[in-house]
Amino acid sequence: MKKLLVLLAFTALSIGAMAQSNQRSIRAYGAGIAELTTINGKPSLNLGGYGGVLINHKFLIGAAGNNAFFRHKVNGKEEKMQFNYYGLYSEYRFMPEKPVHFSVGLTGAMGWAENDIKNDSKTARRDGDYTWVVQPKLGVNIKITRFMQVQGYATYRFTGNTNSAYYEKSNFNGVGTGVGLVFGSF
């Protein structure tokens, strides 16, 4: 039910964005991001990116991918782990003609945990099941050049249950703050 409500809200948002202007414009942009987030209440580094098609200079629809890297103590030893998620991304920009403007975004993705724990000659294996990820975002965009912007943002990641051997459902939920370098035609 929650997924349906989120989908309906963003559909209404996209229809509203397209109806605001008589002049239709199709452009595109993409961004690389670096984010400090939390997993299990501990700091984690999230690297990723997003990109897509920009409609009427305001509404972006596209795809996103993220990999959160962290360490976890298993049997007294710090082990490398990561939480990966890839999926759809949408973003709405408020007053994009201004040199500094706000945006809201939403990632809806599928994710999974991986670890580097040696297990029957395998390394970097998936830990548990695939799960859903929903990540809303609030950003501030600063124009640097005609084709480049810097975006500072805050976000929160909601996840389902991965049935991980080392983590419970809520351990992958976490707040994050990051910066993105955005390139394209705005």
N, C-alpha and C positions, 0 to 999 in steps of 0.2 A: 504494500500500500504506500509506504514512504517513497519507494522508487517511482511509482506512478505519479505521485504528487510533485516530486522534483522534476520529472519529465514534463508534466503539464505546465509547471511554472516557467521552465525555460522555453517551451514552445510558445507560450503567451508572450514572453519577453522578446523572442525573435520576431514574432509577428508585429509587435509594437515597434520594434526597432526599424523594421522594413517599411512600416506605414508612416513613420515620422517625416520622411522626405520624399518630395516628388522626383528628385534626381537620384537615380539608381547608380551605385558605384560598387564594383567588385574589385577587391585588392587582396593582398596576402602578406602575412608576416610570420616570423618564427622567433623563438627565444631559447637561449641556453640559460639554465638556472643553477645556482648554488644556494643551498638552504641548510640552516641549522635547525634540527628538529629533535624530538625526543622519541625514544622507544624504550618501553618499560621504565619511564621516568628518567632515563639517562640520555646525555647528549648523543646525537647521531648526525652524520653528514649525508645530505640528500643531494644527489646530482641528477640532472635530467634536462628536459626541454619540452617545448610545446610549439605548435604551429597550426596554421589553417587559413581559411578564406575569410576575409574581412568584408562584411556587407554594410554599405552606406557609412563607412568610416567608424562604425560603432560596434557592430556585433560580429564576433569571431566564432566560427565553428571549425573544429579540427581534431587533432589528436595530441596526446601527451604521453610521456614515459618518464619514470622516476626510479632511481635505485638508491635506497637508504643503506649506508654502510655503518656497522656498529660492531662492538665486541661484547661477548657474553661469557661469563665464567661457567665452564662445564668441567666437572671432576677436578676442581682446583686449578684449571688452566684457562687463560683467556683465549677464546676462539673467535675467529673472524666469521661474521654473519652478515646477511643483507636481506632487506625486504624490497622486492621489485613490484612495480605495478604500472600497467599500460592500458590506455583506453581513450575515451572521448574527452574533449575539452571544449568549453565554451567560455566566452568572455564578453562583457559589455563595458564600453568606455563612455564615461560621462564627459561631455564637452571636449572631444578629442582635438579640436582646433586650438585649444589653449596650450601654452608651453608646459604647464604642469596640470595634470588632470588625474582623476580617479578612475579605477576600474574594479569590477567584481568578476570573479571567474569561478568555474566549477569543473572539477575533474571527476568523471565517473569511470571506474576502471576495474580490472581484475588483477589481483595481486597474489604473491606467494613468497614464502620465506626460503632462504637457502643458507647453507653453512659449509664450512671447509673442514668439518670434523671427519677424520679418516674412518671409513666404514666399509669393510670388505673391498678394499682397493679403489673405492670411489672417493672423489673429492668434489666439492662444490655441488652438493646434491640438493634437490628440493626437499624441504622439511614440512611435511603436512600436505594440506589440500590447497587448491585455489580458493580465493575468497573475493568478495566485492570490496571496493574502496570508493568512498565519496570524500572529496576534499574541496570545500569552499575556500575562496581566497579574496582578500581585499588588498588592492594595490594602489600605489602612487606612481605615475608615469612622468618622466622628465625627458623632454625632447632635447637631443644633443645635436643631431643633424636632421636633414630631411628624411633620411632612411635609417636612422638609429635613435633608439630611446633606451633609457635605463629605468627599470621597474624595481621598486622596493615593495615588499609585500609581507603580509601576515596570513597564516593559514591554520587550519586544523584538519587532521586526517582521521576519518571514521572508518573502521574496518569490521569485517565479519570475522568468523572463527576459522583460523587456518588449521586447527587441530595439530598444531606444532608440538613436537616433543619437548620443547623448551619454553614455550610461551603460551599464554592464554589469549583469548579473543581481545581483551582490552589492552594488552601490552603493546600492540602495534598502533593504537590510537595515540595521537600526539599533536601538540602545538608546534608551529614552525615559523621562522622568519627568514627571508632570503632576498636575494637580488638576482635580477635577470637582465641580460643584454638582449635587446629586441631589435631585430633587423627586418626590413621589408618596406612595403609600400603602404603607407597609412592613409 
